[in-house]
């Protein structure tokens, strides 16, 4: 039962598709019944012809033949469409849960592994309905048909055939599922490792070429590829062995029917045709067992990733969002992991509404952790973070994000249009608002020069624009956000001094009136700030410029 529990959990997520799936199941079973009836009728005609009886083809046989074709078409049309919709709903559910449990990005998750779960593992679940449930229900329908078709001639033969049928339809698939689940888990792990290695190689291609490490990186990718092929070969070998066993069960059942003594020849031919149709229906059940093993492993991985509890849970009953926009860190103690080093120890910081505060510190001092705590992407072990006097632990993360927005060196530009990248911050913004934000960020003229203007393609990670231009597009998005508090986390890292000064001048001009927390390792000298603090050894001390 534990093997199929993850599959049953996935099936419960397909509630919206349930009516269509039921209709498809009925069509599939009706098509199967029509097919067996057609084979029995054909056996009757062929058997009669073999002993010299001339029988006219009954009109019902033609009707059954047409019905089978129509039902088969409807079943494929309905079930495939429902399966595609179910998988789409599953991906949305997976991504939504992943976003809730990893609000600050993937966190400690591996990007290649998450991609493998979202793509490969979800695709592995497409066989649950078509290749597992439908064949299993078909096998149940066939059992009484076999008993009637063979048992009326020879009950002993019927018992033997039924035993062979259950071996092919039940025993072999269960064994295949148990064997395949471990191999499928290894295959999924190897696939995730291969994706990770490939993504790393592509992302670091420039560094790889500079240091002449092409051969080493290629060898690493190939080693992961070899792991995947080994796991796939193991699955293929298991599938082949089980399919061979099912084939021998089919031949043994057919031989049993042909050796029935004392029965009418026509009855034997009919029984043989029914056996052929029945075993053909479940002939791929061992493969379905392998698919079930893969699906169980995939479902386990998908559910484990999607249902990981969020790092910071929303309160059962949320407090009302305060109108005041001050931000206070009060005696904060924090570690990212329970056994990790202490990032903050009794840290306190008050940021009045409308104030401009800078926090300086070397790399690794915990400056970005301040932003994560303020955005409720992490929670302190001790102390409170208050927004307008209300502890954010009592607020929903979504409500906190309406008051605080964030801009960093790693702010992502999506491979989409400029318009859609801006609308991420404010979906209801009209074109005048978009242009106003772009002009405020001193990037409006650059966008107007594009042939498609707001509908110009940004490119992957903003690749069609320079670093400074991409940073200004991200600033325009932050400006467009109605949030009154803006956290700038190393917004100028990687920019040359002239571009950095121009960028900070733009921030000074366009963000007047908003509460500003600037987190950086150094100041350029053009920031308009009220106070500057230095972060060191988990504590803040006042600093002078």
C-alpha positions as a printed Julia matrix, in Angstrom:
545×3 Matrix{Float64}:
   0.0     0.0     0.0
   2.9     2.34    0.71
   4.08    1.86   -2.88
   0.85    3.21   -4.37
   0.12    5.85   -1.7
   2.03    8.6    -3.62
   0.1     7.7    -6.79
  -3.21    7.9    -4.95
  -2.16   11.3    -3.57
  -1.56   12.57   -7.11
  -4.92   11.21   -8.27
  -6.68   13.2    -5.53
  -5.22   16.37   -7.08
  -7.11   15.69  -10.31
 -10.51   16.49   -8.85
 -11.35   19.03  -11.55
 -10.71   16.45  -14.28
 -12.56   13.63  -12.5
 -15.86   13.81  -14.52
 -14.0    13.69  -17.83
 -11.74   10.89  -16.62
 -14.8     8.86  -15.55
 -16.4     9.35  -18.98
 -13.14    8.32  -20.63
 -12.96    5.21  -18.42
 -16.5     4.21  -19.37
 -15.66    4.69  -23.06
 -12.48    2.62  -22.67
 -14.27   -0.27  -20.95
 -17.12   -0.18  -23.48
 -14.56   -0.25  -26.3
 -12.87   -3.25  -24.66
 -16.19   -5.11  -24.32
 -16.98   -4.37  -27.96
 -13.56   -5.64  -28.99
 -13.96   -8.93  -27.12
 -17.48   -9.34  -28.54
 -16.08   -8.71  -32.0
 -13.36  -11.35  -31.52
 -15.91  -13.85  -30.18
 -18.16  -13.24  -33.18
 -15.24  -13.6   -35.56
 -14.25  -16.86  -33.82
 -17.79  -18.13  -34.24
 -17.75  -17.44  -37.99
 -14.25  -18.88  -38.54
 -14.97  -21.99  -36.45
 -18.22  -22.62  -38.29
 -16.51  -22.2   -41.63
 -13.76  -24.65  -40.58
 -16.31  -27.46  -40.03
 -18.27  -26.66  -43.2
 -21.11  -24.61  -41.75
 -22.06  -21.56  -43.79
 -23.14  -18.75  -41.5
 -24.2   -15.3   -42.62
 -22.37  -12.42  -41.01
 -24.86  -11.03  -38.49
 -25.67   -7.34  -38.73
 -24.88   -7.0   -35.01
 -21.25   -7.83  -35.73
 -20.96   -4.86  -38.08
 -22.62   -2.63  -35.49
 -20.21   -3.86  -32.82
 -17.26   -3.23  -35.13
 -18.32    0.35  -35.84
 -19.1     0.91  -32.15
 -15.64   -0.27  -31.17
 -13.98    2.15  -33.58
 -16.12    5.07  -32.4
 -15.68    4.22  -28.72
 -11.94    3.78  -29.16
 -11.69    7.18  -30.83
 -13.78    8.87  -28.14
 -11.8     7.18  -25.39
  -8.49    8.38  -26.83
  -9.84   11.87  -27.45
 -11.36   12.25  -23.99
  -8.7    10.56  -21.87
  -5.71   12.17  -23.58
  -7.24   15.62  -23.3
  -8.1    15.03  -19.64
  -4.58   13.71  -18.95
  -2.95   16.78  -20.51
  -5.2    19.04  -18.43
  -4.46   17.02  -15.28
  -0.71   17.34  -15.85
  -1.05   21.08  -16.46
  -2.98   21.42  -13.19
  -0.32   19.32  -11.46
   2.49   21.6   -12.69
   0.59   24.67  -11.48
   0.04   23.01   -8.09
   3.72   22.05   -7.89
   4.99   25.51   -8.82
   2.53   27.25   -6.48
   3.56   25.07   -3.54
   7.24   25.46   -4.41
   6.84   29.24   -4.46
   5.16   29.21   -1.05
   7.74   26.94    0.55
  10.73   28.74   -0.98
   9.72   32.37   -0.91
  13.3    33.62   -1.2
  14.15   31.47   -4.22
  15.18   27.84   -4.28
  17.09   28.26   -1.03
  18.96   25.06   -0.27
  17.35   23.24   -3.2
  19.32   22.24   -6.26
  18.09   23.98   -9.43
  18.78   20.97  -11.66
  16.93   18.66   -9.27
  13.92   21.0    -9.07
  13.85   21.21  -12.87
  13.96   17.41  -13.11
  11.01   17.15  -10.71
   9.0    19.79  -12.55
   9.64   18.29  -16.01
  10.69   14.62  -15.92
   8.86   13.54  -12.79
   5.6    15.24  -13.75
   5.83   13.74  -17.24
   6.38   10.3   -15.68
   2.96   10.71  -14.06
   1.14   10.95  -17.4
   0.88    7.14  -17.48
  -1.06    6.85  -14.22
  -4.44    7.03  -15.92
  -3.85    5.71  -19.43
  -1.29    2.99  -18.68
  -2.15    1.94  -15.14
  -5.75    2.65  -14.13
  -7.41    1.83  -17.47
  -5.54   -1.5   -17.92
  -6.24   -2.44  -14.29
  -9.98   -1.8   -14.68
  -9.93   -3.63  -18.01
  -8.42   -6.68  -16.29
 -11.29   -6.68  -13.78
 -13.81   -6.6   -16.62
 -12.13   -9.5   -18.42
 -12.15  -11.94  -15.47
 -15.89  -12.83  -15.65
 -15.73  -12.89  -19.46
 -12.99  -15.54  -19.36
 -14.88  -17.58  -16.79
 -18.0   -17.61  -18.94
 -16.29  -18.14  -22.3
 -14.11  -21.06  -21.14
 -15.84  -22.35  -18.02
 -18.98  -23.39  -19.89
 -16.82  -25.83  -21.86
 -14.25  -26.9   -19.26
 -14.1   -25.5   -15.74
 -10.59  -26.88  -15.15
  -9.3   -25.13  -18.26
 -11.03  -21.94  -17.14
  -9.24  -22.09  -13.77
  -5.86  -22.62  -15.47
  -6.44  -19.79  -17.94
  -7.66  -17.5   -15.19
  -4.55  -18.29  -13.09
  -2.3   -17.5   -16.06
  -4.3   -14.33  -16.68
  -3.84  -13.19  -13.09
  -0.12  -13.87  -13.35
   0.09  -11.61  -16.4
  -2.35   -8.98  -15.16
  -1.55   -8.83  -11.44
   1.46  -10.8   -10.18
   3.98   -9.73  -12.8
   2.96   -6.01  -12.69
   3.22   -5.95   -8.88
   6.66   -7.55   -9.02
   7.7    -5.18  -11.81
   6.51   -2.2    -9.81
   8.53   -3.19   -6.76
  11.67   -3.74   -8.81
  11.22   -0.63  -10.91
  10.64    1.81   -8.07
  14.21    1.57   -6.76
  15.64    1.73  -10.28
  13.34    4.64  -11.15
  14.5     6.56   -8.07
  18.11    6.04   -9.18
  17.16    7.12  -12.71
  15.47   10.29  -11.44
  18.44   11.13   -9.21
  20.85   10.57  -12.11
  18.68   12.71  -14.39
  18.7    15.55  -11.87
  22.49   15.28  -11.5
  22.89   15.4   -15.28
  20.72   18.5   -15.51
  22.7    20.16  -12.72
  26.02   19.38  -14.41
  24.72   20.63  -17.76
  23.26   23.83  -16.33
  26.49   24.53  -14.45
  28.54   23.99  -17.59
  26.34   26.28  -19.68
  26.14   29.01  -17.03
  29.9    28.96  -16.49
  30.91   28.51  -20.12
  32.94   31.72  -20.14
  34.98   30.69  -17.09
  35.4    27.18  -18.46
  36.92   28.53  -21.69
  39.12   31.06  -19.89
  40.65   28.38  -17.67
  40.79   25.75  -20.42
  38.58   23.35  -18.46
  36.41   22.19  -21.36
  37.68   18.62  -21.19
  37.17   18.31  -17.43
  33.64   19.72  -17.52
  32.72   17.52  -20.49
  34.04   14.47  -18.62
  31.91   15.42  -15.59
  28.77   15.77  -17.74
  29.52   12.46  -19.46
  29.96   10.68  -16.12
  26.51   11.88  -15.03
  25.12   10.85  -18.41
  26.63    7.37  -17.91
  24.88    7.1   -14.53
  21.57    7.92  -16.22
  22.11    5.38  -19.0
  22.97    2.67  -16.46
  19.73    3.32  -14.56
  17.73    3.37  -17.81
  19.28    0.08  -18.95
  18.33   -1.5   -15.64
  14.73   -0.4   -16.09
  14.68   -1.63  -19.69
  16.05   -5.04  -18.65
  13.4    -5.4   -15.94
  10.67   -4.43  -18.39
  11.9    -6.93  -20.98
  12.05   -9.8   -18.49
   8.51   -9.17  -17.26
   7.14   -8.79  -20.78
   8.73  -12.12  -21.73
   7.05  -13.8   -18.76
   3.68  -12.3   -19.79
   4.2   -13.58  -23.34
   4.77  -17.14  -22.1
   1.67  -16.88  -19.89
  -0.35  -15.88  -22.95
   0.92  -18.8   -25.02
   0.28  -21.23  -22.17
  -3.31  -19.97  -21.83
  -3.91  -20.33  -25.56
  -2.47  -23.85  -25.55
  -4.71  -24.78  -22.61
  -7.81  -23.71  -24.55
  -6.76  -25.59  -27.69
  -6.29  -28.79  -25.67
  -9.84  -28.78  -24.23
 -11.36  -32.22  -24.82
 -14.93  -32.92  -25.78
 -15.91  -29.34  -26.54
 -17.46  -28.31  -29.82
 -14.81  -27.05  -32.27
 -16.63  -23.77  -32.76
 -16.68  -23.2   -28.99
 -12.95  -23.88  -28.82
 -12.25  -21.35  -31.59
 -14.45  -18.76  -29.85
 -12.68  -19.39  -26.55
  -9.28  -19.11  -28.26
 -10.22  -15.78  -29.83
 -11.51  -14.48  -26.48
  -8.24  -15.53  -24.81
  -6.22  -13.75  -27.51
  -8.25  -10.56  -27.04
  -8.11  -10.78  -23.25
  -4.37  -11.38  -22.99
  -3.67   -8.77  -25.65
  -5.45   -6.24  -23.46
  -3.29   -7.02  -20.43
  -0.19   -8.09  -22.35
   1.53   -4.83  -21.46
   0.52   -4.94  -17.81
   4.07   -5.84  -16.69
   5.2    -2.71  -18.49
   2.39   -0.9   -16.65
   3.96   -2.2   -13.43
   7.27   -0.65  -14.42
   5.46    2.57  -15.29
   3.71    2.4   -11.9
   7.08    1.98  -10.17
   8.44    4.99  -12.02
   5.26    6.94  -11.3
   5.43    6.08   -7.6
   9.05    7.24   -7.41
   8.21   10.38   -9.4
   5.11   11.1    -7.29
   7.18   10.75   -4.11
   9.74   13.25   -5.38
   7.09   15.71   -6.63
   5.11   15.59   -3.39
   8.24   15.87   -1.25
   9.35   19.01   -3.12
   5.91   20.6    -3.32
   4.77   19.93    0.23
   7.94   21.01    2.01
   6.66   23.4     4.68
   7.6    27.05    4.15
  10.56   28.4     6.09
   8.25   31.01    7.6
   4.6    30.04    7.95
   1.83   32.6     7.91
  -0.14   32.93   11.17
  -3.43   31.09   11.46
  -5.12   34.42   12.15
  -3.31   37.37   10.59
  -3.24   40.81   12.13
  -4.45   43.83   10.19
  -1.79   45.45    8.04
  -0.7    48.68    9.75
  -0.8    51.97    7.89
   2.46   53.2     9.45
   5.61   52.29    7.51
   8.42   52.37   10.03
  10.63   49.26   10.16
  12.25   48.05   13.39
  14.65   45.19   14.1
  14.51   44.61   17.86
  17.16   42.4    19.56
  17.36   39.95   16.64
  19.19   36.65   16.91
  19.37   34.53   13.75
  21.02   31.48   12.14
  20.18   30.03    8.73
  20.45   26.46   10.02
  20.18   25.08   13.53
  23.79   23.96   13.49
  25.11   26.94   11.54
  26.98   29.95   12.78
  25.13   32.87   14.33
  24.56   35.6    11.75
  22.99   38.14   14.13
  23.31   38.3    17.88
  21.14   40.9    19.62
  20.93   43.13   16.52
  18.71   46.21   16.71
  17.92   48.82   14.06
  15.21   51.47   13.81
  14.2    52.86   10.42
  11.57   55.63   10.74
   9.1    56.18    7.91
  10.73   58.18    5.12
  14.26   57.7     6.51
  17.27   56.74    4.4
  19.53   54.3     6.19
  22.67   52.57    4.95
  24.18   49.39    6.37
  27.81   48.74    5.44
  29.75   45.56    5.87
  32.09   43.11    4.15
  30.86   40.17    2.1
  29.43   37.47    4.33
  28.65   39.8     7.22
  24.9    39.12    6.89
  23.76   42.26    5.08
  21.48   40.37    2.68
  20.06   38.44    5.62
  18.57   41.72    6.84
  16.57   41.93    3.62
  15.45   38.3     3.92
  14.24   38.88    7.47
  12.41   42.1     6.58
  10.66   40.38    3.65
   9.66   37.48    5.9
  11.66   35.01    3.84
  13.29   33.91    7.09
  12.33   34.28   10.75
  14.56   35.23   13.7
  15.23   32.8    16.54
  14.73   35.61   19.01
  13.56   39.21   18.87
  10.95   40.95   16.74
  10.8    42.66   13.38
   8.04   45.25   13.42
   6.36   46.96   10.51
   4.57   50.07   11.68
   4.68   48.73   15.24
   3.23   45.29   14.35
   5.39   42.17   14.6
   5.58   40.78   11.02
   5.26   37.28   12.51
   1.59   38.24   12.96
   1.26   39.38    9.34
   0.89   37.38    6.13
   4.0    37.41    3.95
   1.88   38.59    1.03
   0.76   41.63    3.06
   4.34   42.4     4.09
   5.36   42.41    0.42
   2.79   45.1    -0.33
   4.71   47.4     2.02
   8.3    46.37    1.25
   9.92   45.9    -2.15
  13.46   44.87   -2.95
  16.16   45.6    -5.51
  19.51   43.83   -5.62
  22.42   43.08   -7.9
  20.8    39.72   -8.66
  17.32   41.08   -9.42
  16.11   38.87  -12.27
  14.85   40.1   -15.63
  12.71   37.47  -17.29
  13.04   36.37  -20.9
   9.93   38.33  -21.81
   8.97   41.8   -22.95
   9.85   45.01  -21.11
   6.15   45.51  -20.46
   5.66   42.14  -18.78
   8.81   42.55  -16.7
   7.47   45.85  -15.37
   3.94   44.54  -14.79
   5.37   41.98  -12.38
   5.51   44.79   -9.79
   2.1    46.26  -10.59
  -0.19   44.18  -12.84
  -2.79   46.95  -13.15
  -0.34   49.61  -14.38
  -1.31   51.36  -17.62
   1.12   52.58  -20.3
   1.53   56.12  -18.88
   2.52   54.59  -15.54
   5.02   52.28  -17.25
   6.62   55.14  -19.18
   6.7    57.3   -16.07
   8.61   54.58  -14.18
  11.02   54.09  -17.09
  11.65   57.83  -17.36
  12.17   58.09  -13.61
  14.81   55.36  -13.88
  16.45   57.2   -16.81
  15.89   54.33  -19.19
  12.8    55.62  -21.02
  14.71   56.99  -24.03
  16.53   53.69  -24.48
  13.21   51.84  -24.53
  11.69   54.33  -26.98
  14.61   53.66  -29.31
  13.67   49.97  -29.46
  11.58   49.02  -32.54
   8.9    47.42  -30.34
   9.35   49.84  -27.41
   7.46   48.39  -24.41
   7.01   45.1   -26.26
  10.74   44.77  -26.98
  12.21   41.43  -25.91
  14.47   41.64  -22.87
  16.3    38.38  -23.55
  17.41   35.72  -21.1
  18.41   37.42  -17.81
  18.17   40.79  -19.61
  20.89   39.78  -22.08
  19.81   42.27  -24.75
  20.73   45.18  -22.5
  23.97   46.23  -20.81
  24.46   45.69  -17.08
  23.64   49.32  -16.28
  20.57   49.33  -18.53
  19.33   46.06  -17.01
  19.77   47.51  -13.54
  17.73   50.58  -14.55
  14.94   48.36  -15.9
  14.91   46.6   -12.54
  14.85   50.01  -10.81
  11.88   51.05  -12.98
  10.07   47.94  -11.82
  10.83   48.82   -8.18
   9.67   52.41   -8.76
   6.43   51.1   -10.25
   5.74   49.09   -7.1
   3.44   50.96   -4.69
   5.41   49.64   -1.68
   6.53   52.57    0.53
   9.67   50.78    1.79
  12.5    49.93   -0.61
  15.45   47.72    0.28
  18.47   48.15   -2.02
  20.75   45.13   -1.6
  24.11   45.85   -3.32
  22.25   47.44   -6.26
  25.45   48.7    -7.92
  27.66   45.63   -7.59
  29.44   44.9   -10.85
  28.95   48.4   -12.29
  31.82   50.72  -13.08
  32.21   53.82  -10.9
  30.65   56.26  -13.38
  27.61   54.04  -13.98
  27.3    53.43  -10.25
  27.29   57.14   -9.45
  24.73   57.83  -12.17
  22.56   54.99  -10.9
  22.67   56.24   -7.29
  21.88   59.78   -8.43
  18.8    58.4   -10.15
  17.77   56.63   -6.95
  18.17   59.85   -4.95
  15.96   61.75   -7.4
  13.24   59.19   -7.99
  12.72   57.6    -4.58
  12.18   60.76   -2.56
   9.58   60.25    0.14
  10.05   56.49    0.39
  11.71   54.68    3.27
  15.06   53.44    2.01
  17.41   50.77    3.41
  20.66   50.64    1.44
  22.73   47.51    2.02
  26.21   47.72    0.53
  29.89   46.99    1.15
  30.9    50.59    0.34
  29.45   54.01   -0.4
  30.17   55.93   -3.61
  29.77   59.35   -2.06
  26.6    60.4    -3.89
  24.03   58.79   -1.58
  21.69   61.08    0.34
  21.45   59.31    3.68
  20.18   60.09    7.16
  22.3    57.54    9.03
  24.98   54.97    8.27
  25.6    51.78   10.27
  28.37   49.22   10.09
  27.56   45.52   10.41
  30.27   43.39   11.97
  30.25   40.19   14.05
  26.47   40.09   13.99
  26.0    43.56   15.49
  25.31   47.07   14.17
  27.28   50.11   15.21
  26.82   53.71   14.14
  29.39   54.82   11.56
  30.45   58.13   10.06
  31.0    58.71    6.37
